[in-house]
């Protein structure tokens, strides 16, 4: 019960921060761009989206965010949640409250992942909405004549979520460790850009910041395993840096 109350308290804190607006606007940006593109250039997109329009629509959307925008959102949201305490100078109050270090650490982590999942949900809703509005305005599109492949959509969301687990754990640890707001964002941005530069490297699957785009690229192949090698690595990074972050918080507060 204490953990649930702590998580609820963390969620209430986000209402007074930029986290909610970041999540909503981040999820809306690409669907809004797509809406404008489809309506302004039907001569191009009506033909391109004739066959299996929903699958193409969602793959285009996730490809647009997976390389940079979504990893950057994870970097920012992992920084904003811990920085609420630094900004308000309330870490001492948090540690003095009747909560264990585990409750404090994992309630913030759960809050971060709830925000990430909320962004996923909004992104899918906005993607569906942009396609439907497009088709209502321009009936030449075939979205209303086709069915959404729910299985494909759920798998795409699940694999993309798994691919950002490693990034989230690293950035959460950095944000707890570094008081400066810019430092964890700068480190995350530098690592993300490095990963994109090294995308053709044969060992790129070992770099967690490249995992989201690798998940999208894996959809071009056939007979692929449910979890790619880089996605298994992402889970491994998540476990490792969660343990590192927890132990770091535990022993720093004990000093």
Buried (B, 14 or more C-beta within 10 A) or exposed (E): EEBEEBBEBBBEBBEEBBBBEBBBEBBBBBBBEBBEBBBEEBEEBBEEBEEEBBBBBBBBBBBBBBBBEBBBBBBBBBBBBBBBBBEEEBBEEBEEEEBEBEBBBBBBBBBBBBBBEBBBEBBBEBBBBBBBBBBEEEEEBBBEEBEBBEEBBEEBBBBBBBBBBBBBBBBBBBBBBBEEBEBBBBBBBEBBEEBBEBEEEEEBBEBBBBBBBBBBBBBEEEEEEEBBEBBEBBBEBBEBBBEBBBEBBBEEEEE
